[in-house]
Amino acid sequence: MRALGNWSIKNNVSVNLIMIFIIMAGIFTVIKMRREVFPQFSLDMIIVSVAYPGSSPEEVEEGICIKIEEQIQSIEGIKTLRSTAREGSGDVVAEIETGADVLKILDEIKAEVDRIDTFPDEAEEPLVMEIVNQDPTISVAIYGEVPEKRMRQIAEGIRDDLLDVRMVAHQGSGGWQNMIASILKRFRFIQPESITHIDLIGVRDYEISVQVSEENLRRYRLSFDQVVSAVRDGSIDLPGGQIKTDQGEILIRAKGQLYTGREFEKIPLITLNDGTVVRLGQVAKVIDGFEDLDIRTRFNGKPAAIIQVSRTSEQDIIEIAKMARTYVQALKHDLPKDLDVAIWGDISTMVESRIDLMLRNGLQGI
């Protein structure tokens, strides 16, 4: 220790430079430090979910769950398989062995599920993803006495706006922290913080339903299967392969996906002897609405939609919540009179209060 003291006295410039470096490193670490309630972690589980509209649980079990289980059960690293068959959809959850490569097994499961070509024709594309523990950071409630469709449209607009919000990550709210964060951002030591994960809660998904009239089928001498086939073939978006030429390769794709009820009404069914084209809208009632689910969300006694903001494992919970609060404060002045917006479920306030308590205790001990 005496030798270190003597060296420090003789090399006071070097000591000062080391002290400045330590202080700057501490400031940079504090600014970059990520704040969170609970760390995100993988549950070592992978879920395969398939929607099968209009099916019973028994049909889902036979047509979806059993086929998935048989296809993926031989993959190395899967500990157990658990299936859930419900009306309209089915899930298969694969629990991964401890220490196994979850991402590798995820890719293998996706490849095996893609090989299954015996799913029912009405089943939708399988969704394969890893289950990760992710707690919501803050929720934005939009509420008022407005039609459901308008409520969802405004909620989707708020979601899209929040995904475009940017803010520099920094600690605290004082002026010197902002100044240092701005300098670090200018020299690209800090990247702008952004909201990347948002879910819409308490709203029904869009759905176009076709109610076929038996009387109209008889009038035009059509069968129900003809209508189903016309609707299926009239709304597709499929790749058609490629053509090799001297100038290069040409990709072929059939792009005919329909998205609105009016577009479906124009689907041709048959052509009569006089050249008249009978379209879907003449035979069936096309309803451009929502799924037939019993979902009712209310906030402060009024119909509502909830925009739930979550952070990723690399994001700061306080900064993400601060961006949402700042946006909501500005949004209040732009909303129609029959709508209002509020913050709900902000868990960042708990983190801020604990940090403030820790700082106060630290200052009292100095």
C-alpha positions in Angstrom: 0.0 0.0 0.0 2.9 2.4 0.8 4.3 1.8 -2.7 1.0 2.6 -4.2 0.8 5.8 -2.2 4.3 6.9 -3.2 3.5 6.1 -6.9 0.3 8.2 -6.6 2.2 11.2 -5.2 4.8 11.0 -7.9 2.3 10.5 -10.7 -0.5 12.8 -9.8 -1.5 13.5 -13.4 -2.0 9.8 -14.1 -4.0 9.4 -10.9 -6.3 12.3 -12.0 -6.8 10.7 -15.4 -7.7 7.4 -13.9 -10.2 9.1 -11.5 -11.8 11.0 -14.4 -12.0 7.7 -16.4 -13.7 5.9 -13.5 -16.2 8.8 -13.0 -17.1 8.9 -16.7 -17.4 5.1 -16.8 -19.7 5.3 -13.8 -21.9 8.0 -15.4 -22.1 6.0 -18.6 -23.0 2.9 -16.7 -25.8 4.7 -14.7 -27.2 6.1 -17.9 -27.2 2.8 -19.7 -28.5 0.8 -16.8 -31.7 -1.0 -17.5 -34.5 -0.8 -15.0 -37.1 -3.5 -14.6 -39.4 -5.1 -12.1 -38.7 -8.8 -12.9 -36.2 -9.9 -15.5 -37.7 -11.6 -18.6 -36.8 -15.3 -19.0 -37.6 -18.2 -21.2 -40.0 -20.8 -19.9 -38.5 -23.5 -22.0 -41.8 -24.0 -23.8 -42.8 -23.8 -27.4 -46.5 -23.6 -28.5 -48.0 -24.6 -31.8 -51.4 -22.9 -32.3 -53.9 -23.6 -35.1 -57.2 -21.9 -35.7 -60.0 -24.1 -37.1 -63.1 -21.9 -37.3 -66.5 -23.6 -36.8 -65.1 -26.9 -35.4 -65.9 -28.8 -32.3 -63.3 -29.8 -29.7 -63.4 -33.4 -30.9 -62.7 -32.3 -34.5 -59.8 -30.1 -33.3 -58.3 -33.0 -31.4 -58.5 -35.4 -34.3 -57.7 -33.0 -37.2 -55.1 -30.7 -35.4 -53.7 -31.8 -32.1 -53.1 -35.5 -32.7 -51.4 -34.8 -36.1 -49.1 -32.2 -34.6 -48.1 -34.5 -31.7 -47.4 -37.4 -34.0 -45.2 -35.2 -36.2 -43.0 -33.5 -33.5 -42.9 -36.1 -30.7 -39.6 -37.6 -32.1 -37.7 -34.3 -32.0 -34.7 -34.6 -29.7 -34.9 -32.3 -26.7 -38.7 -32.3 -26.2 -39.5 -33.4 -22.6 -43.3 -33.5 -22.7 -46.2 -32.6 -25.0 -49.5 -31.1 -23.8 -52.5 -30.5 -26.0 -55.6 -28.4 -25.6 -58.5 -28.7 -28.0 -61.3 -26.2 -27.8 -64.0 -24.9 -30.0 -62.5 -23.3 -33.1 -58.8 -23.8 -32.2 -56.2 -26.1 -30.8 -52.8 -25.7 -29.0 -49.9 -28.1 -28.5 -47.3 -27.0 -26.0 -43.9 -28.7 -26.0 -41.9 -28.5 -22.8 -38.1 -28.5 -23.6 -35.5 -30.4 -21.6 -33.3 -28.3 -19.3 -30.1 -27.2 -21.1 -31.4 -27.9 -24.6 -31.1 -25.3 -27.4 -34.6 -23.8 -27.5 -34.1 -21.9 -30.7 -32.8 -24.9 -32.5 -35.8 -27.0 -31.4 -38.1 -24.2 -32.4 -36.8 -24.3 -35.9 -37.1 -28.0 -36.0 -40.7 -27.9 -34.8 -41.6 -25.2 -37.4 -40.0 -27.4 -40.2 -42.0 -30.5 -39.0 -45.3 -28.7 -38.7 -44.8 -27.2 -42.2 -44.6 -30.8 -43.5 -48.1 -31.7 -42.3 -50.4 -31.6 -45.4 -53.4 -33.4 -43.9 -54.8 -30.5 -41.8 -58.5 -29.8 -42.6 -59.0 -27.4 -45.5 -60.7 -24.9 -43.2 -57.8 -24.8 -40.8 -55.6 -21.7 -40.8 -51.8 -21.5 -40.9 -50.1 -22.9 -37.8 -48.4 -20.4 -35.5 -45.3 -21.7 -33.8 -43.5 -19.5 -31.2 -41.5 -19.7 -28.0 -43.4 -18.9 -24.7 -41.5 -16.1 -22.9 -42.4 -14.5 -19.6 -43.3 -10.9 -20.4 -45.1 -8.6 -18.0 -47.0 -5.6 -19.4 -45.4 -2.2 -18.6 -48.3 0.2 -19.0 -51.8 0.2 -20.5 -53.6 2.9 -22.4 -57.4 2.8 -22.2 -59.5 4.5 -24.9 -63.2 4.7 -23.9 -66.4 6.4 -24.8 -69.9 5.8 -26.2 -68.9 5.1 -29.8 -69.5 2.1 -32.2 -67.3 -0.9 -31.8 -65.7 -0.5 -35.3 -64.8 3.1 -34.7 -63.4 2.2 -31.3 -61.1 -0.5 -32.8 -60.0 1.8 -35.6 -58.9 4.5 -33.2 -57.2 1.9 -30.9 -55.3 0.7 -33.9 -54.2 4.2 -34.8 -53.0 4.8 -31.2 -51.1 1.5 -31.4 -49.4 2.5 -34.7 -48.5 5.9 -33.3 -46.9 4.4 -30.2 -44.8 2.1 -32.3 -43.4 5.3 -34.0 -42.5 7.0 -30.8 -38.8 7.5 -30.1 -36.9 8.7 -27.0 -33.3 8.8 -25.8 -32.8 6.4 -22.9 -31.4 8.1 -19.8 -31.7 7.9 -16.1 -33.7 10.3 -14.0 -35.5 13.4 -15.1 -33.0 16.2 -14.2 -31.4 18.6 -16.7 -27.9 17.3 -16.5 -29.0 13.7 -17.2 -30.8 14.9 -20.4 -27.7 16.9 -21.5 -25.4 14.0 -21.0 -27.8 11.6 -22.8 -28.1 14.0 -25.7 -24.3 14.2 -26.0 -24.0 10.4 -25.9 -26.8 10.1 -28.5 -25.0 12.6 -30.8 -21.9 10.4 -30.8 -24.1 7.3 -31.1 -23.1 5.8 -27.7 -26.9 5.5 -27.0 -29.5 4.5 -29.4 -33.0 6.0 -29.3 -35.4 4.0 -27.1 -38.6 2.9 -28.9 -41.8 0.9 -28.1 -41.7 -2.4 -30.0 -44.3 -4.6 -28.4 -48.0 -3.6 -28.1 -51.2 -5.7 -27.8 -54.8 -4.7 -28.3 -56.9 -6.1 -25.4 -60.6 -6.3 -25.0 -61.5 -5.9 -28.7 -62.8 -8.5 -31.2 -60.9 -9.3 -34.3 -62.4 -8.4 -37.7 -64.4 -11.1 -39.5 -66.3 -11.3 -42.7 -69.2 -13.7 -42.5 -71.3 -15.0 -45.4 -74.9 -16.0 -44.8 -76.2 -18.0 -47.7 -79.9 -18.0 -48.5 -81.4 -21.3 -49.3 -84.1 -19.6 -51.4 -81.5 -17.9 -53.5 -79.5 -21.1 -54.0 -82.7 -22.7 -55.4 -83.4 -19.7 -57.6 -80.1 -19.8 -59.4 -79.8 -23.7 -59.1 -76.6 -23.5 -57.0 -75.3 -25.8 -54.4 -73.7 -24.7 -51.1 -70.4 -26.4 -52.1 -70.3 -24.2 -55.3 -70.5 -21.1 -53.1 -67.8 -22.3 -50.8 -65.5 -23.2 -53.7 -66.1 -19.8 -55.3 -65.3 -17.9 -52.1 -62.2 -20.0 -51.5 -60.9 -19.6 -55.0 -61.9 -15.9 -55.3 -59.7 -14.8 -52.4 -56.2 -16.2 -52.6 -52.6 -15.0 -52.3 -50.3 -17.9 -53.3 -46.8 -18.2 -54.9 -46.8 -19.9 -58.3 -43.1 -20.7 -58.6 -40.6 -19.1 -61.0 -39.6 -19.0 -64.6 -36.0 -19.0 -65.7 -35.2 -16.8 -68.7 -32.0 -15.5 -70.3 -32.5 -12.2 -68.6 -33.0 -13.8 -65.2 -35.7 -15.4 -63.0 -39.3 -14.3 -63.0 -41.3 -15.0 -59.8 -45.0 -15.9 -60.3 -47.5 -15.1 -57.6 -51.3 -15.1 -57.6 -52.4 -12.0 -55.7 -56.2 -11.9 -55.2 -56.7 -11.7 -51.4 -59.9 -9.8 -50.6 -60.2 -7.8 -47.4 -63.6 -6.1 -47.3 -67.2 -7.3 -47.5 -67.9 -5.3 -50.7 -65.0 -7.1 -52.4 -66.5 -10.5 -51.4 -69.9 -9.5 -52.7 -68.4 -9.1 -56.2 -67.1 -12.7 -56.4 -68.7 -14.3 -59.5 -70.5 -17.6 -58.9 -72.0 -18.6 -62.3 -72.8 -17.1 -65.7 -76.4 -17.5 -66.9 -77.4 -18.4 -70.5 -78.1 -14.7 -71.3 -74.6 -13.7 -70.1 -75.6 -12.4 -66.8 -73.1 -13.0 -64.0 -74.5 -14.0 -60.7 -72.3 -12.7 -57.8 -72.0 -13.7 -54.2 -73.9 -10.6 -53.0 -77.0 -11.7 -54.9 -77.1 -15.1 -53.3 -75.8 -14.4 -49.8 -75.6 -11.7 -47.2 -72.0 -10.6 -46.6 -71.4 -9.1 -43.1 -68.2 -7.1 -42.6 -68.0 -7.1 -38.9 -66.4 -8.9 -35.9 -65.9 -12.4 -34.6 -68.9 -13.8 -32.7 -67.3 -13.7 -29.3 -68.6 -12.6 -25.9 -66.1 -9.8 -25.2 -67.2 -6.6 -23.5 -64.6 -4.2 -22.1 -65.6 -1.2 -20.0 -63.5 1.6 -18.4 -65.0 4.1 -16.1 -68.4 2.6 -16.9 -68.0 3.1 -20.7 -67.1 0.8 -23.6 -63.3 0.7 -24.0 -60.3 -0.8 -25.8 -57.0 -1.4 -24.0 -53.7 -0.8 -25.7 -51.2 -2.8 -23.6 -47.5 -1.8 -23.9 -44.8 -4.3 -22.9 -41.1 -3.9 -22.9 -38.5 -6.3 -24.3 -35.6 -7.7 -22.3 -33.3 -5.0 -23.6 -35.6 -2.0 -22.8 -35.9 0.2 -19.7 -39.3 0.0 -18.1 -39.4 3.6 -16.9 -38.4 5.0 -20.4 -41.1 2.9 -22.1 -43.7 4.1 -19.7 -42.6 7.7 -20.0 -43.0 7.6 -23.8 -46.5 6.2 -23.4 -47.5 8.8 -20.8 -46.1 11.7 -22.9 -48.0 10.4 -26.0 -51.3 10.1 -24.0 -50.9 13.6 -22.6 -50.6 15.0 -26.2 -53.4 12.8 -27.5 -56.0 14.1 -25.1 -56.2 17.4 -27.1 -56.8 15.6 -30.4 -59.5 13.1 -29.5 -63.1 13.6 -30.5 -65.5 14.9 -27.8 -67.2 11.5 -27.3 -63.9 9.7 -26.5 -61.4 9.9 -23.7 -58.0 8.3 -22.9 -56.4 7.3 -19.7 -53.3 5.5 -18.3 -54.0 2.3 -16.5 -51.7 -0.4 -14.9 -48.5 1.7 -14.9 -46.1 -0.5 -13.0 -43.1 1.8 -13.7 -44.3 4.1 -10.9 -43.4 1.3 -8.4 -39.9 1.0 -9.8 -39.5 4.8 -9.7 -40.6 5.0 -6.0 -38.2 2.2 -5.0 -35.3 3.9 -6.8 -36.1 7.2 -5.1 -36.2 5.5 -1.8 -32.9 3.9 -2.4 -31.3 7.2 -3.4 -32.7 9.0 -0.3 -31.4 6.3 1.9 -28.0 6.5 0.2 -27.9 10.3 0.7 -28.8 10.0 4.3 -25.9 7.6 4.8 -23.3 10.0 3.3 
